[in-house]
Structure formats: C-alpha cells, structure tokens
Amino acid sequence: MSSGFDLNIHTARLLMDEPFFAAISRRIDKRASYAVPTAGVMVNPDTAQFEMLYNPEFFEGLTDAERRDVLKHEYYHVVFLHVTDRLPEGVAMKLWNIATDLAINSHLHNLPAGGLIPGEAGTPFENLPRGQSAEWYLANMPDFNNQGENQGESQGQGQDESDGQSGGSSQSPSESGGSPSSDGIPDSFDDHSGWGACSQEVKEMARERLKDIIRKASDECAKNNSWGSVSSNTRTKIMKVLETKIDWKKVLRYFVKASQRANRSSSIKRINRRYAYIHPGKKSNRVAKVAISIDQSGSVDDTMLGKFFAELNKLAEIAEFTVIPFDTRVDEDLIWVWKKGMKVEKERVMCGGTCFNAPTEYVNNHGGFDGHIVLTDMCAPKPKRSKCQRMWMTTPEHAKRPYFQPSEKMVVID
C-alpha cells in the first residue's frame, strides 16, 4: 500500500510555468494521507491554515499534466472561496460539490478520469457551457432523477474515450470520482469532506489569510509579468476576493481562542473526531494571556476604541488581557490587567507619536504572553519581530495606506 511519491518534491517542477499557482502552492501545506482517495483541501481547525491532503498512490499513477491539473483544481477551490464559504441555504452538499467542480474544471484540460467537465459528451453535463460560476451550475443542474443508469454508464464510457485525459492514471472512475452513486448523482472528483471541519470563526480567519496569499501571489505575477494559464477574466474573479468583507469580531474571537490553543498539547485522550489520524486531539484548561497594545495617537478615535473594547469585554471570560498604552514609549505605570467584569473607560492616557518597537519590546521582554494585538493607525515604521503571534487592527482608511505592510494578520474594524 505504501508509495514513495512525495508531492512536495515535484510541485515546483509541475508548476514551473504557472507562477500564480506556484505562489499559492508555496503557502499551502501539502501532506500525504491515505484517508483521502485522491486529494482534497481544507482549513486546519486549530491553526486556520489551508492544507492539501493527497493520496500518494493516486498521484503516482498520474501523468505530469494530470498532476498539474489536480493541483490547480485544488487551489482553485481555495481562491474561489469554496473551502471557506457557507453552503448555500437549502442546497444538498453533494450538488454544491458538483457545481463547484464544474466551475473549476471549465478552466482545466488535462484532468484524470472522473473529472466533472461541462460540455463533455456522454455525461449528464454535456449540454452545459464552460466558464460559468458554481452558482450558475447549481441553478442549471441536470435532473439526476431522470438520468437513469444508462446515463451514468455512458458517463464512464465518455471518460475512457476523452481526448487522452485519463492516460497514465491507474484509477478507476470509482476511485478517482465521477462515477454515479446509488442515488444516480455523480461523485465529486476530489474529497470535499474537510470543508465543514471547522467553525465559522476559523473560516473567517482563513479568508483573511487568503487575502494575504492572493495579494502576495498577484505581486509575484506582476513582477514576472505573467499569470500563466489564468485568463484575464478569471484573474478579475480572483482579485475580487480582496474586496470581500470580513467579520472582524469573529477574527478577533478566533485569534484569542487560537492564543489559548497555542499552548495546548496533543493528546490521544481527546480525539479529533473528523480527522483522528491527521490532527490529534488537543486539551487545555488554561486562560489565554493576550497583550493589547493601544496606539495613543489622535487618529485612533474613541469610536474605534469603543467597538474594540466592547468585543474584548465579551472575550474576557476566556482570556486575560494586559492593556499597554503606547506612543513612542511604554509607561509601565499605565499598564493594567483587564479582569472579567471590569468597566473600561475609553480615556486617552498618553499623547505623541507612534513607535511599534516600544510595545513589541515590552511583550518580548516580559514573556508569558500567548498573543499580541495592536490597535493602531499603522502610521509608523515596521517594528521588530514579535516572539508570540501578533495581529494588527486598524480602520478601513488606514488599512488602504499603511506605512508598512505587516507580515502578520491585519484586520479592519468597520
């Protein structure tokens, strides 16, 4: 059963002519797993990081062209938000899986057998045009109740005869997806079960991270003056992800919870029920200790502070906040610990310029913090590296024109 195929060794070569997907790939963990029959992307419920799981035996039986398209298929799921969006209300998960695959496979031409392709003769989708959105395919999905078994059989035959796309694959349609199941509805090409493996808060954090991933990937493409096979129309759709609105309250809550989890230890006593052999269980009884550095410059107004403090008050049950007012320095006499139930006044206790090194050095030197949140207008030079995870929170206006581009998470309070 074991296979020596390591996808990480081959990815750079496979995506040599695909600068956008190569940039995306470098920012997604890829791990071998026999728990998935082919491949699948998901969000790690503990870290909010995107991951790709792949079956080594499946990949070993593919040609390079097929491997490349499977990689692109998975990364399209990520950048089109299929992994992090909510399931449309009242829609069966299986039909949504098909719709997302049809939208993605419109852009691919070398998928292995089992790929659901719009317009492919002899399949239930032969009358569907390429290039539509997942929502469009969902609204125009064939009536599988009337397809019958013959349609399903013809689908399998059509895949065997399709322009050599299945060449080199040792997988049968049932192994690689696409064969009709007992309900007459074709199975998705890849594994989508991980899409529901995490909370909405985790998904919000992952979407925020995805913005950074897309932004950095597009910058690399701009430098190379090439997006590879990504068409201008598809590029426009991808860049619209940067315009999606993120619920900052959910991101803040997740960051605090993630800080609490930062010191959890793996445990076989508490099993991760969905991915027992991939992500071990975690246990922790401790309260997160989070540093809150508050920029005292005038551009951080009371409205912003009021919204921020209102959310922190709700989170005080699961965390201990150390509030650090700062301008160009930190006055330790003004630092205080936010206890549960405290009434917080939105008073400004300092005034002056802004230096991010001041609170960073305080947090680094005192230790014991699980996370560091900086509420600021972003109008100061880039600081030193933080020894614990750090997140920046600012206004929509200042997020558009930050003095520096942080490598950590930046969240907009609106």
LOFILO-497532 format. One record per residue (C-alpha): chain; residue number from 1; x, y, z; residue in three letters. Coordinates in pm, 1 decimal. Each point is the difference from the previous one (the first is absolute). Layout:
BEGIN
A,NUM,X,Y,Z,ALA
...
END
This chain:
BEGIN
A,1,0.0,0.0,0.0,MET
A,2,287.3,233.7,70.9,SER
A,3,117.5,234.4,-273.8,SER
A,4,318.4,200.3,-17.9,GLY
A,5,-161.3,287.7,-190.1,PHE
A,6,66.6,332.8,176.3,ASP
A,7,-203.4,278.6,-157.5,LEU
A,8,207.4,270.8,168.7,ASN
A,9,305.8,-107.8,-200.9,ILE
A,10,-183.9,29.9,-332.3,HIS
A,11,-215.4,310.8,53.5,THR
A,12,254.4,263.5,-106.7,ALA
A,13,72.6,-187.9,-322.6,ARG
A,14,-366.1,-65.2,-76.4,LEU
A,15,-91.1,367.6,43.7,LEU
A,16,308.2,147.0,-165.7,MET
A,17,-212.8,168.9,-268.6,ASP
A,18,-281.1,93.1,239.8,GLU
A,19,132.9,289.6,213.3,PRO
A,20,-334.3,73.3,166.9,PHE
A,21,-64.8,-357.6,107.4,PHE
A,22,365.5,-45.3,97.0,ALA
A,23,-29.0,299.1,233.2,ALA
A,24,-323.6,-137.6,147.4,ILE
A,25,155.4,-344.5,41.0,SER
A,26,294.2,130.8,202.8,ARG
A,27,-246.6,131.4,256.7,ARG
A,28,-207.4,-318.2,38.5,ILE
A,29,122.3,-301.6,196.3,ASP
A,30,-13.9,-325.2,-196.6,LYS
A,31,-10.2,-327.1,190.8,ARG
A,32,-30.8,-358.5,-109.4,ALA
A,33,-304.2,-183.8,131.1,SER
A,34,-165.4,-328.5,-88.2,TYR
A,35,-315.9,129.8,170.3,ALA
A,36,-91.6,173.4,-327.3,VAL
A,37,-41.4,-200.9,-323.2,PRO
A,38,140.1,274.4,-226.0,THR
A,39,62.4,347.0,141.7,ALA
A,40,-178.8,270.8,192.4,GLY
A,41,48.7,343.3,153.8,VAL
A,42,-119.7,110.1,341.4,MET
A,43,57.9,252.5,276.1,VAL
A,44,183.5,-131.9,303.9,ASN
A,45,-249.5,54.2,286.3,PRO
A,46,279.9,78.0,246.4,ASP
A,47,215.0,240.1,-204.2,THR
A,48,-238.5,140.5,-266.0,ALA
A,49,267.8,-87.4,-256.8,GLN
A,50,-86.5,-152.7,-337.7,PHE
A,51,116.4,-357.0,-52.3,GLU
A,52,-2.7,-240.6,-292.0,MET
A,53,-21.4,-371.6,68.9,LEU
A,54,98.2,-233.6,-282.0,TYR
A,55,6.9,-373.3,-53.1,ASN
A,56,353.9,-99.2,-113.5,PRO
A,57,-122.2,-307.1,-189.9,GLU
A,58,-252.1,207.9,-193.5,PHE
A,59,260.4,260.8,-97.9,PHE
A,60,259.4,-260.9,-90.6,GLU
A,61,-236.8,-141.7,-264.4,GLY
A,62,-51.2,334.5,-177.2,LEU
A,63,187.0,169.7,-280.9,THR
A,64,169.7,333.7,70.5,ASP
A,65,-273.9,183.1,-191.2,ALA
A,66,-265.9,-166.4,216.7,GLU
A,67,189.8,72.7,320.2,ARG
A,68,26.3,364.2,-100.4,ARG
A,69,-372.4,27.3,-61.2,ASP
A,70,-87.1,-173.2,327.4,VAL
A,71,216.5,253.8,184.4,LEU
A,72,-165.0,288.1,-184.7,LYS
A,73,-342.8,-151.1,69.4,HIS
A,74,67.0,-1.9,375.4,GLU
A,75,143.8,352.3,3.4,TYR
A,76,-296.0,133.0,-197.5,TYR
A,77,-223.6,-135.7,277.7,HIS
A,78,198.7,213.2,244.8,VAL
A,79,11.9,327.3,-194.4,VAL
A,80,-366.7,-22.4,-105.4,PHE
A,81,-93.8,-28.1,371.5,LEU
A,82,-164.3,-341.4,-37.8,HIS
A,83,185.7,-125.4,307.8,VAL
A,84,-94.2,291.3,226.9,THR
A,85,-344.0,115.3,-117.7,ASP
A,86,-324.1,-117.3,153.6,ARG
A,87,-200.2,-264.9,-181.8,LEU
A,88,-285.5,174.3,-187.7,PRO
A,89,-317.3,-26.8,205.6,GLU
A,90,-224.4,-293.2,-84.7,GLY
A,91,254.7,-159.5,-234.2,VAL
A,92,123.2,-359.2,27.9,ALA
A,93,374.2,-14.1,60.9,MET
A,94,45.9,-253.2,-279.4,LYS
A,95,-156.2,230.3,-261.5,LEU
A,96,209.6,294.2,120.4,TRP
A,97,311.9,-217.0,-29.4,ASN
A,98,-88.1,-76.5,-362.3,ILE
A,99,-72.1,366.0,-76.8,ALA
A,100,336.3,115.4,137.2,THR
A,101,183.5,-271.0,-192.7,ASP
A,102,-173.9,95.7,-325.3,LEU
A,103,94.9,366.2,48.8,ALA
A,104,364.1,-90.4,61.1,ILE
A,105,35.7,-268.3,-265.3,ASN
A,106,-111.6,248.8,-264.0,SER
A,107,354.8,138.1,28.5,HIS
A,108,180.8,-335.4,-18.7,LEU
A,109,74.0,-231.9,-293.3,HIS
A,110,210.2,-287.2,135.1,ASN
A,111,-191.9,-140.8,292.9,LEU
A,112,19.6,-374.4,69.0,PRO
A,113,-303.0,-222.2,-43.4,ALA
A,114,-288.6,96.8,223.3,GLY
A,115,17.9,376.8,-41.7,GLY
A,116,-344.7,158.6,-43.7,LEU
A,117,30.5,213.7,-313.6,ILE
A,118,-266.6,227.8,-151.3,PRO
A,119,-80.3,-85.0,-362.6,GLY
A,120,163.8,-343.5,6.5,GLU
A,121,-191.0,-237.0,-228.4,ALA
A,122,-166.2,-301.2,153.5,GLY
A,123,-25.8,151.7,347.9,THR
A,124,-291.1,166.4,182.0,PRO
A,125,176.8,331.8,-57.2,PHE
A,126,35.8,-15.6,-378.7,GLU
A,127,-249.4,283.9,-54.9,ASN
A,128,161.4,236.4,251.0,LEU
A,129,236.8,273.1,-126.0,PRO
A,130,345.4,58.6,141.9,ARG
A,131,103.9,309.0,190.5,GLY
A,132,-295.5,48.8,236.4,GLN
A,133,1.9,48.5,376.3,SER
A,134,-79.3,-269.9,255.2,ALA
A,135,-326.1,181.6,74.9,GLU
A,136,-97.9,-13.0,-367.8,TRP
A,137,71.6,-373.1,-27.5,TYR
A,138,-196.6,-61.1,318.5,LEU
A,139,-302.5,180.5,-144.1,ALA
A,140,29.2,-190.2,-329.4,ASN
A,141,86.1,-342.5,136.5,MET
A,142,-138.7,-298.0,-199.2,PRO
A,143,-289.9,-191.9,152.0,ASP
A,144,186.2,-310.5,113.1,PHE
A,145,-323.0,-174.9,91.4,ASN
A,146,-75.6,-26.5,-372.9,ASN
A,147,351.0,-81.1,-117.8,GLN
A,148,-29.7,-374.2,62.8,GLY
A,149,274.7,-254.6,29.0,GLU
A,150,75.7,10.4,-372.0,ASN
A,151,102.3,362.6,28.6,GLN
A,152,233.6,-88.7,281.6,GLY
A,153,153.9,-280.6,-203.3,GLU
A,154,47.6,225.2,-299.8,SER
A,155,176.4,246.8,225.7,GLN
A,156,259.3,-259.3,89.7,GLY
A,157,44.4,-94.9,-367.3,GLN
A,158,38.1,361.6,-98.6,GLY
A,159,281.8,40.8,249.6,GLN
A,160,187.5,-296.6,-140.6,ASP
A,161,-15.3,149.9,-347.1,GLU
A,162,65.6,363.6,90.2,SER
A,163,296.7,148.4,-191.3,ASP
A,164,261.0,-197.9,191.2,GLY
A,165,-65.6,183.2,327.4,GLN
A,166,-10.0,-320.5,197.6,SER
A,167,328.4,-125.3,-139.5,GLY
A,168,243.6,-123.3,259.7,GLY
A,169,-255.3,-16.8,280.4,SER
A,170,-37.8,-339.9,159.0,SER
A,171,-314.4,111.3,183.9,GLN
A,172,-341.5,-124.4,-90.8,SER
A,173,-280.3,257.0,-15.3,PRO
A,174,-126.6,-117.0,337.8,SER
A,175,342.3,66.7,149.8,GLU
A,176,58.2,337.0,-157.5,SER
A,177,-356.8,126.6,20.8,GLY
A,178,-263.0,67.5,-264.9,GLY
A,179,-181.2,-333.7,-8.9,SER
A,180,-368.3,8.4,89.8,PRO
A,181,-83.9,-112.2,350.7,SER
A,182,-313.8,-183.1,111.5,SER
A,183,-203.2,320.5,-20.5,ASP
A,184,100.9,57.2,-363.0,GLY
A,185,200.0,313.8,84.6,ILE
A,186,367.4,-7.2,-106.4,PRO
A,187,257.1,23.0,275.8,ASP
A,188,237.2,295.6,14.1,SER
A,189,344.1,-52.7,-145.4,PHE
A,190,177.4,83.0,325.5,ASP
A,191,-66.4,-8.9,373.0,ASP
A,192,-211.3,289.2,132.8,HIS
A,193,-73.0,-142.8,344.5,SER
A,194,246.9,235.3,168.5,GLY
A,195,-197.4,309.0,-102.8,TRP
A,196,-223.9,-26.5,303.3,GLY
A,197,270.4,-100.0,248.1,ALA
A,198,30.6,336.3,175.3,CYS
A,199,-211.6,275.1,151.8,SER
A,200,-108.9,316.8,-177.5,GLN
A,201,247.4,197.8,212.3,GLU
A,202,286.1,-212.4,-131.6,VAL
A,203,-126.1,44.8,-354.9,LYS
A,204,-7.1,378.9,46.4,GLU
A,205,363.7,-8.9,110.0,MET
A,206,89.1,-224.0,-294.0,ALA
A,207,-170.6,239.3,-244.1,ARG
A,208,200.8,285.9,143.5,GLU
A,209,316.7,-204.2,-47.4,ARG
A,210,-107.7,-82.7,-354.1,LEU
A,211,-3.5,371.1,-82.1,LYS
A,212,366.2,16.0,95.8,ASP
A,213,77.8,-311.3,-203.4,ILE
A,214,-171.4,138.2,-312.1,ILE
A,215,155.2,343.9,43.4,ARG
A,216,351.7,-143.3,24.6,LYS
A,217,-60.0,-241.4,-289.4,ALA
A,218,-129.8,281.3,-223.4,SER
A,219,302.3,214.9,89.4,ASP
A,220,231.2,-282.6,-108.2,GLU
A,221,-192.8,-34.9,-326.7,CYS
A,222,27.3,373.2,-60.3,ALA
A,223,377.5,-16.5,43.6,LYS
A,224,20.1,-292.0,-244.0,ASN
A,225,-253.8,165.4,-231.9,ASN
A,226,-181.5,-333.3,-28.6,SER
A,227,-292.0,-182.1,161.4,TRP
A,228,57.9,-319.7,-195.5,GLY
A,229,-322.1,-165.8,-116.0,SER
A,230,-224.9,227.1,210.8,VAL
A,231,-213.3,202.4,-242.9,SER
A,232,-68.6,370.2,49.3,SER
A,233,-364.1,-75.2,78.2,ASN
A,234,93.3,-257.9,263.6,THR
A,235,261.6,237.2,138.5,ARG
A,236,-270.6,262.3,54.5,THR
A,237,-212.5,-252.5,191.3,LYS
A,238,294.8,-97.1,217.7,ILE
A,239,90.9,360.8,82.2,MET
A,240,-358.6,67.4,110.4,LYS
A,241,76.0,-219.5,300.2,VAL
A,242,207.1,291.8,131.2,LEU
A,243,-320.3,206.0,10.8,GLU
A,244,-195.5,-248.5,211.9,THR
A,245,-99.8,131.7,339.5,LYS
A,246,128.7,-188.3,304.1,ILE
A,247,-178.1,-4.1,336.9,ASP
A,248,275.3,146.4,219.6,TRP
A,249,-180.2,-104.9,318.1,LYS
A,250,20.5,-366.6,-98.9,LYS
A,251,365.4,39.3,-97.1,VAL
A,252,75.7,163.0,335.8,LEU
A,253,-180.7,-276.5,188.4,ARG
A,254,184.9,-267.1,-196.3,TYR
A,255,337.3,166.0,63.9,PHE
A,256,-64.8,-1.6,373.4,VAL
A,257,-112.5,-363.0,-7.3,LYS
A,258,299.7,-92.3,-214.7,ALA
A,259,227.0,167.0,254.5,SER
A,260,-151.7,-223.3,264.7,GLN
A,261,66.5,-302.3,-222.5,ARG
A,262,360.6,105.7,-59.8,ALA
A,263,107.5,-187.3,311.5,ASN
A,264,-223.9,-299.9,-40.2,ARG
A,265,167.1,-338.3,-19.3,SER
A,266,-95.8,-287.0,-226.5,SER
A,267,-196.9,-264.8,179.7,SER
A,268,-133.3,-341.6,-92.1,ILE
A,269,-253.7,38.4,280.9,LYS
A,270,-198.5,251.3,-199.1,ARG
A,271,-25.1,-100.1,-365.3,ILE
A,272,-67.9,233.5,-290.2,ASN
A,273,-309.5,-183.8,-116.8,ARG
A,274,9.6,100.6,-367.0,ARG
A,275,372.6,-47.2,-66.5,TYR
A,276,112.5,-232.4,276.8,ALA
A,277,316.5,-110.7,-180.3,TYR
A,278,84.2,338.4,-149.4,ILE
A,279,-57.0,248.0,281.3,HIS
A,280,41.4,-143.3,352.1,PRO
A,281,-227.9,113.8,278.7,GLY
A,282,90.9,301.0,213.2,LYS
A,283,-60.4,82.4,362.7,LYS
A,284,51.5,314.4,206.2,SER
A,285,-147.0,148.2,313.9,ASN
A,286,191.9,326.1,2.7,ARG
A,287,-118.1,353.2,-72.7,VAL
A,288,170.1,179.4,-288.2,ALA
A,289,221.6,293.6,95.5,LYS
A,290,-21.1,260.4,-273.3,VAL
A,291,180.6,335.1,-16.6,ALA
A,292,-212.3,287.4,-134.1,ILE
A,293,215.2,290.3,-120.9,SER
A,294,-204.3,314.8,-63.2,ILE
A,295,140.3,277.5,-215.1,ASP
A,296,-52.7,331.4,181.2,GLN
A,297,28.4,221.5,-308.5,SER
A,298,-303.1,212.8,-81.1,GLY
A,299,-94.2,-193.6,-316.1,SER
A,300,-113.0,-297.6,212.2,VAL
A,301,-335.2,154.4,93.1,ASP
A,302,-243.0,-79.1,279.9,ASP
A,303,-249.4,-167.3,-234.0,THR
A,304,259.4,-254.5,-105.3,MET
A,305,107.3,-50.9,362.1,LEU
A,306,-361.2,-43.3,109.1,GLY
A,307,-68.7,-276.8,-253.0,LYS
A,308,326.1,-173.1,84.9,PHE
A,309,-51.8,13.3,377.3,PHE
A,310,-358.7,-124.4,-32.1,ALA
A,311,124.0,-318.2,-168.6,GLU
A,312,286.4,-48.5,244.6,LEU
A,313,-249.2,20.7,285.6,ASN
A,314,-184.0,-301.1,-147.9,LYS
A,315,327.4,-190.3,-34.5,LEU
A,316,119.9,68.3,355.9,ALA
A,317,-156.8,-332.0,105.4,GLU
A,318,254.7,-199.5,-196.9,ILE
A,319,305.4,228.3,16.6,ALA
A,320,198.5,232.0,220.2,GLU
A,321,84.2,325.5,-176.8,PHE
A,322,297.5,216.3,90.7,THR
A,323,-69.6,348.0,-138.2,VAL
A,324,312.2,188.9,-110.6,ILE
A,325,-51.8,365.3,-100.7,PRO
A,326,288.1,128.8,-213.5,PHE
A,327,117.2,288.7,-216.0,ASP
A,328,375.9,10.3,-59.0,THR
A,329,50.6,-179.6,330.1,ARG
A,330,-173.7,-219.9,255.6,VAL
A,331,-62.4,132.9,351.2,ASP
A,332,-23.1,-306.8,221.9,GLU
A,333,-196.5,197.1,261.4,ASP
A,334,-286.7,27.0,-251.7,LEU
A,335,-17.1,-371.9,-82.5,ILE
A,336,-293.2,-185.5,154.6,TRP
A,337,-156.0,-347.3,-10.9,VAL
A,338,-358.0,-28.4,-120.2,TRP
A,339,-192.2,-224.4,236.0,LYS
A,340,-335.2,-153.8,-79.4,LYS
A,341,-288.8,234.0,80.9,GLY
A,342,209.5,319.3,8.2,MET
A,343,-151.5,320.5,-137.3,LYS
A,344,246.3,151.0,-244.7,VAL
A,345,19.5,373.2,-61.9,GLU
A,346,108.6,108.7,-347.7,LYS
A,347,238.1,265.8,126.8,GLU
A,348,322.3,97.8,-172.3,ARG
A,349,289.5,-14.3,244.5,VAL
A,350,289.7,98.5,-226.3,MET
A,351,59.3,218.2,-304.9,CYS
A,352,274.9,36.5,-253.4,GLY
A,353,141.7,-193.0,-294.6,GLY
A,354,-0.7,-373.1,-64.6,THR
A,355,273.8,-261.5,30.5,CYS
A,356,-95.6,-366.0,-26.9,PHE
A,357,331.7,-119.4,140.2,ASN
A,358,-96.9,130.6,344.9,ALA
A,359,-293.1,-240.0,64.8,PRO
A,360,172.4,-280.8,-194.5,THR
A,361,306.1,17.2,225.9,GLU
A,362,-221.1,4.7,309.6,TYR
A,363,-189.8,-312.1,-111.8,VAL
A,364,318.7,-178.6,-109.0,ASN
A,365,192.6,83.5,318.6,ASN
A,366,-271.5,-84.0,250.5,HIS
A,367,-103.9,-330.7,-157.4,GLY
A,368,-295.8,-209.6,102.6,GLY
A,369,-225.7,139.2,-273.4,PHE
A,370,-179.3,-232.8,-241.5,ASP
A,371,-98.2,272.2,-245.5,GLY
A,372,46.7,369.6,-74.1,HIS
A,373,-266.1,227.8,-152.2,ILE
A,374,94.7,350.7,-112.4,VAL
A,375,-277.7,256.8,-47.4,LEU
A,376,149.0,275.6,-216.0,THR
A,377,-19.0,230.3,-300.5,ASP
A,378,303.0,-182.6,-151.6,MET
A,379,185.8,333.8,-31.8,CYS
A,380,347.9,-97.6,117.2,ALA
A,381,298.1,-202.5,-127.6,PRO
A,382,-3.9,-378.6,4.6,LYS
A,383,83.1,-139.0,346.2,PRO
A,384,219.9,-277.8,125.5,LYS
A,385,-116.6,-357.7,-19.7,ARG
A,386,-241.6,-112.7,270.3,SER
A,387,79.0,-312.6,201.3,LYS
A,388,-370.0,-92.8,11.5,CYS
A,389,-267.0,12.9,-270.2,GLN
A,390,-98.0,358.3,-77.6,ARG
A,391,-301.0,154.6,-172.7,MET
A,392,-55.6,358.0,-113.7,TRP
A,393,-339.7,170.4,17.4,MET
A,394,-71.1,330.7,-172.6,THR
A,395,-259.3,206.5,-186.6,THR
A,396,-103.2,-48.3,-366.4,PRO
A,397,168.7,328.6,-93.8,GLU
A,398,334.1,-88.0,155.6,HIS
A,399,-11.4,-358.5,-125.7,ALA
A,400,5.0,130.1,-358.2,LYS
A,401,314.4,206.6,57.2,ARG
A,402,206.5,-159.0,278.9,PRO
A,403,344.6,143.5,67.0,TYR
A,404,130.4,-355.2,-35.2,PHE
A,405,-147.0,-333.3,-109.1,GLN
A,406,1.9,-234.2,300.4,PRO
A,407,90.6,-364.2,-48.6,SER
A,408,-253.7,-89.8,270.2,GLU
A,409,-377.0,27.3,-16.6,LYS
A,410,-155.4,344.7,-48.8,MET
A,411,-373.8,31.2,73.3,VAL
A,412,-227.8,294.6,-71.0,VAL
A,413,-245.0,128.7,263.2,ILE
A,414,-299.4,149.0,-178.2,ASP
END
